[in-house]
Amino acid sequence: MFQQTAVLDGHELPERACSDQAQGDWAMAGSLRATPELQALHALPLWPLPTLCLLLGCFAAFGLSAYGMVEGWMPIPLGIIINGLAIYGAFTPLHDGTHRAVSRNRFINDVISTASGQLLLPGCEVAIYRILHLAHHKTTGEHHEDPDEPATRSLSGFWLYGIFLEFYWVHWYLKRFSQWSAAQNARVFLGSCLMASWYAIWIASPWALECLLIWWIPQRIGAVLILYAFAYIQHPPGVEQRAYPIRATGILRPNKWLGPLMLGQNAHLIHHLYPQIPWYRLEAGWRATEAQLLRRAPPIRGYWGGWGQDAFPNTETPWRWVRVAATEDIAQDIRLFTFESASPSPLPIYEAGAHIDVRLEPGVVRQYSLIGRPGTTGRWQIAVKREAGGRGGSIAAHARLQQGTLVEVGNPRNNFPLQASAGRHVLIAGGIGVTPFISMAYALAAKDFALHVFARTPAHVPFGQAMQRFPFAARIQLHCDDGKGFENSEIADALGPYRAGDRTYLCGPAGFMERVEAVAATAGWPAGAVVTENFSPLRPSRPEAPFTIELARSGRRLRVEVGQSIVDVLEGERFSVDTVCRQGVCGTCRCRVLSGEIEHRDSVLTAAEREEGNQILLCVSRGAGNGLLVLDR
């Protein structure tokens, strides 16, 4: 008989578009993005008082210091330091403005951020710096691709990069000149000319020495401080965000003296995951996500010294050999597999919600959640549902994994953790989706929870009647429809009325989860209180089909084929598109829709925003139906 411990998700997870580590990181970031805490942190004011105060304070300090140096009452060394710090501080609104995280009004956002950048990059508008900075976000840690990578590689490279910053950026851009549109190249050329003219005018003027002391030396100091605070101590060299989104950027240990000077960048990881959170809310973002993100092992360091070895992840999943100790059919087409260590080393403990990679055949790796009481050692268990129309992984598992078979598995990882909550926990499963909730039920034994299992018949429920032997059996309720379909009222009864602090967890087929989410929204459950297990962007609610977009400002129409994203098509036509994660999590590529039906697949838009139907995340979402999707571009 199977061991009555805990069952975690036993169904196959969706195929990944990128590495499993990256997909898991973005999945966790996406689920956290939908919580009420992070939704509130993303809500931008029209007039950002903290940012305006910072900007005015920096300009006032710079102006007063410069005046004092000219008049002779400000010691030159002190004036240089003050001006350098002012330039460093004024960079933060420019930095936020590249992600439109200053104001909810785009015009105000760009005016404030452009003005703030003039002390560091005179003549440069935020649109130009946005090109460089978003490239850094997309390619963090990639040699020759990340424009800020030289500042993280070594101390000598950091100093050279700081001194010759503008020259390096121009060189980086020119190497990619052909990939940009003519309009963007003209814009960058004009901005570069304005900056060069600024230098030339001051060098040729009678006040060249004053300019050197008042602005150029402080500007170099400010640039070095910016590179140190925003790059050198933030990114472990060579760790690529494309592969390790949560490990490519660090968190700084608290320091009561230096912390305030960081202007929120001691939580720089939050900026890279959620770039539209403004600087003065980054630390609040870390506090709201710390417990969950720590499970993904982000690098944590101090303000000085180098990176510890734990900041550099292994490039491969650490594999281990296990032996199939037993198998058992526990429902129709569902088989339970019990693993034991094939070496003297015991299998490590894991949390409720953890899953492992299983190498079924060369080149065939699938992910299954673990079965067993969280925190215990000894054996691991997984449950696999045989899917005749699947990708072949479940069929290979049922055919190959026999008692005594040796198989390679990865270490446990957790993308579906329980959230801290003082209210009820309602666990709703569709068929095989019950598996993660049995382990959660063990973890929730002392709390108020209920487990509802929806299936076609009792024969389709994993463990079947044996579920009655679990210590929490009194909290389990089975719902069987004999293939006739469930009424929304039955789902609503399972959910119950929402009270502050309540959480609902969903696991099962995508269509089932979408339906439960819709019923929950109708019943008054806020979106942030409904947690689903998402390892990739939302699956389509209908078969993927090609569609056509129209760019309203030019009238041009473009075809988006199956397997392409809107971003792919726009970039193929050399249109500039602001993107970072390309997973529907960060919100950078949000675009206004003037008309057309949208199939949303992101983790950013709220239920209300989706209902309005006038915004789309270009990296993952698609047009639906046969009509034209008209974009405000």
Secondary structure as UniProt FT lines:
FT   HELIX           20..33
FT   HELIX           36..42
FT   HELIX           49..71
FT   HELIX           76..97
FT   TURN            98..100
FT   HELIX           106..116
FT   TURN            117..120
FT   TURN            122..123
FT   HELIX           126..139
FT   TURN            140..141
FT   TURN            143..145
FT   TURN            147..149
FT   HELIX           150..153
FT   HELIX           155..163
FT   HELIX           165..174
FT   TURN            175..176
FT   HELIX           177..179
FT   HELIX           182..204
FT   TURN            206..207
FT   HELIX           208..211
FT   HELIX           212..216
FT   HELIX           217..227
FT   HELIX           228..232
FT   TURN            233..234
FT   TURN            237..238
FT   TURN            241..243
FT   TURN            245..247
FT   STRAND          251..252
FT   TURN            256..258
FT   HELIX           259..262
FT   TURN            263..264
FT   HELIX           265..267
FT   HELIX           268..273
FT   TURN            275..276
FT   HELIX           279..281
FT   HELIX           282..293
FT   HELIX           294..296
FT   STRAND          300..301
FT   HELIX           309..311
FT   STRAND          319..331
FT   TURN            332..333
FT   STRAND          334..341
FT   TURN            352..353
FT   STRAND          354..361
FT   TURN            362..363
FT   STRAND          364..369
FT   TURN            374..375
FT   STRAND          380..385
FT   TURN            388..389
FT   HELIX           393..400
FT   TURN            403..404
FT   STRAND          406..410
FT   STRAND          413..414
FT   STRAND          425..430
FT   HELIX           431..434
FT   HELIX           435..443
FT   TURN            444..446
FT   STRAND          449..455
FT   HELIX           458..460
FT   TURN            462..463
FT   HELIX           464..469
FT   TURN            471..472
FT   HELIX           473..475
FT   STRAND          476..480
FT   TURN            482..483
FT   HELIX           488..495
FT   TURN            500..501
FT   STRAND          503..507
FT   HELIX           510..522
FT   TURN            523..524
FT   HELIX           527..529
FT   STRAND          530..532
FT   STRAND          547..551
FT   TURN            552..555
FT   STRAND          556..560
FT   TURN            562..563
FT   HELIX           566..572
FT   TURN            573..574
FT   TURN            588..589
FT   STRAND          590..595
FT   STRAND          597..599
FT   HELIX           607..612
FT   STRAND          615..617
FT   TURN            618..620
FT   STRAND          622..624
FT   STRAND          629..631
//
